[in-house]
Amino acid sequence: MLQIQYYHLIDAIVYLVASIIPAYFILKSRNSRNNNNQYLWKLTIVLISFILIQVLYHIAGIVGSRLLAKGLLEPLSMGALLSFGIIYVISIWKTKRQGYRELKA
């Protein structure tokens, strides 16, 4: 059982390190929020939230709180991933629509 806790610890550390890159992007792009990168900014926020929920999931796994991990954090994580996909599809759709408007004009 102790071996599983080590896997959770390693996964939590890897996810935490992986969240540094999108967090750096958010810090660098917060002053230049125009309409084109608004969707990219939102996507990055949702991606960071997904990664941090995964960190909490693995910390709950280390502690042994299966109900918190599987009952709350796993569905919350899937919701964040689903919202990432929805925001991505909306951004692609609006970008294409805006491109068609520019071609007509």
Sequence and secondary structure as in RCSB ss.txt:
>XXXX:A:sequence
MLQIQYYHLIDAIVYLVASIIPAYFILKSRNSRNNNNQYLWKLTIVLISFILIQVLYHIAGIVGSRLLAKGLLEP
LSMGALLSFGIIYVISIWKTKRQGYRELKA
>XXXX:A:secstr
 HHHHHHHHHHHHHHHHHTHHHHHHHHHHSS   HHHHHHHHHHHHHHHHHHHHHHHHHHHHHT HIIIIIIIHH
HHHHHHHHHHHHHHHHHHHHHHHHHHHHH 
